Amino acid sequence: MALAVLFAGPLLWLLLAALKTREEWASGSTGILPERAQWSNFIHALTDINFAAYTLNSLFLATTYAVLITLSSAAVGFGFARLQAPGKRALFFVLLSTMMLPQILTLLPTYVLFSRIGLINTYWPWVLWGLAASPYLVFLFRQFFAAIPRELEDAAIVDGCGWGRIFFRIFLPLSRPVVVTAFLLSFTWTWGDYIAPALLLDVDHTTLSVAITAWYRDPRGNAIPTVQAAAAALYVIPMMVVFLFAQRYFIRSALSSGIKG
Amino acid sequence: MAHRKWSRYPRAPFYLFVSPWVLGFLALTAVPLAYAFVISLTNFDGSSPRWRWVGFRNYVELFGDGSAWAALIRTIAYTALAVPLSVAGSLGLATLLNRRLKAVGLWRTIFFLPSVVPVVATAILWKLVLNRDAGILNTLLGAVGIDRISWLGDPAAFYSLILLTLWGLGGGMVIMLAALQGVPPELEEAAIVDGAGRWRVFRHVTLPMISPVVFFQIATGVIASLQIIVQPLLLAETNNISTIAAVPESTHVYMVQVYEEYFLRNRFGYGSAMLWVFFLVILVFTLLVQRSTRSWVYYEVDGDADR
């Protein structure tokens, strides 16, 4: 299948570029493979910028956001799946509509608002976004919770359990596959996000995704493509490994975004 | 009956459980949108306290703004090319993989993998592939005697952007594949027995069965394409957020234009007016799409009954 080359080729080209000398890269036509693998590009990628610090920023931000949004979305999904109150249908309709709302539209005014109340260069925006639940993950949890038989909660109600305990003790543990899916998905959103950290965070607080786009330059200010390629590879490879081990969760998340009901 | 139901479900827990989303929606979506509308009625520049109300002047100006119209048309052109191509491409790949193949999981992984590569890495690796002097694409084209093309400059950058988008169609492919596997084989077999050719089976049996999924792919694809901004910014030759002026004209889409009004010209009021107009455009589009579904989407069973 020649098609597979089209899809895998660019990734291979990135790895090859990461192993070339700058001259080899610039000459282009001398050969597709590097003469000798230049592992020093990876050393430069790790040391020319404070790679470790940006990785920690990314990890911290992505983990915080993913934990919060998984919990909040599970709670909201539980509410929509198992509880009743006036206004529920209308709220659910609003929730589904906001799945369609482009996030970028709200990001710019959010940036202006946050800069006025001093949330720029802090991680609070991600905490707030995490607490606010994601319509898409809410939908994911709601579908799962709605399919659980009623007898389960009946027994708990008879035993005198409150809804909070029913959620935390029975439903949340049952939904482990969805929890894993939601966590992986929201983690990769933040790990891969560019525009929000680029807008909201300064040089010291920003994430790896922003750091690798701009700051590999020689003294004359020219970008160094081979080192940047190495940095991009270091940035992607952990995600690929996670993906290969957790493929079914990624596929599940792709599926639930495309199939309603 | 109804009375007993309400004793089982007191109201407070529901409101408590959904409150994170309700409060979050109000504070992080509704308030920013309303705030943008307020700013759009001013000449606010982002920092100076000496702004004043200008009424709907920003909107009037936008109506006669040639570059904003051009950016909008470019965005629509991008959407009109990228969405049909990626939906058709993901459907085509899914159809290929839906047969009994050896190592089908491996193929699926290869096609799906690019769609999970973060956008920053996607942009970096495509810039390496498309590089004018050292990129593999021009090297390969050179081998068959085609001159070097500046893929990242005008006018080719537009097609490079589409190429980059298509590279990520594996996510859609996985969804289409699942939809295809949900089509009962008896239906297709019956059509074949009746003498229908492969194409007619696909056109009149398979496609109608998976039309809800195709429709959903198109709708979400259009909305994602209209708001594209990060890819053009990152594909620009000098990839630095402060040098947005480097985005070539052919990929200067609407959101890039908005971004420029905000951060290059510091016209927060005008940029916000652009945002609001775009918001309305997308809203109208979504409503139109949803109305049109009834005419061509076949639902086997009506959506799950919402209690």
Interface residues (C-beta under 8 A of the other chain):
Chain A: M1 L3 A4 L6 F7 A8 G9 P10 L11 W13 L14 A17 W25 A26 S27 G28 S29 I32 S72 S73 A75 V76 F78 G79 F80 L83 Q84 A85 P86 K88 R89 L91 F92 V94 L95 T98 M100 L101 P102 Q103 I104 L105 T106 L108 P109 T110 V112 L113 L128 W129 L131 A132 A133 P135 V138 A146 I157 W163 G164 F167 T188 W191 G192 D193 Y194 I195 A198 S209 V210 I212 T213 A214 A223 P225 Q228 A229 A232 Y235 V236 M239 M240 F243 L244 Q247 F250 I251 A254 L255 S257 G258 I259 K260 G261
Chain B: K5 W6 R8 Y9 R11 P13 F14 Y15 L16 F17 V18 P20 W21 V22 L23 G24 F25 A27 L28 T29 V31 P32 L33 Y35 A36 I39 G46 L93 L96 W107 T109 I110 F111 F112 L113 P114 S115 V116 V117 P118 V119 V120 A121 A123 I124 L125 W126 K127 L128 V129 N131 D133 A134 G135 I136 N138 T139 G142 W167 G170 G171 G172 V174 I175 A178 A179 P212 V213 F216 Q217 A219 T220 I223 A224 L226 Q227 I229 V230 L233 L234 N239 N240 I241 M255 V258 Y259 Y262 F268 G271 S272 L275 F278 F279 I282 T286 G303 D304 D306 R307
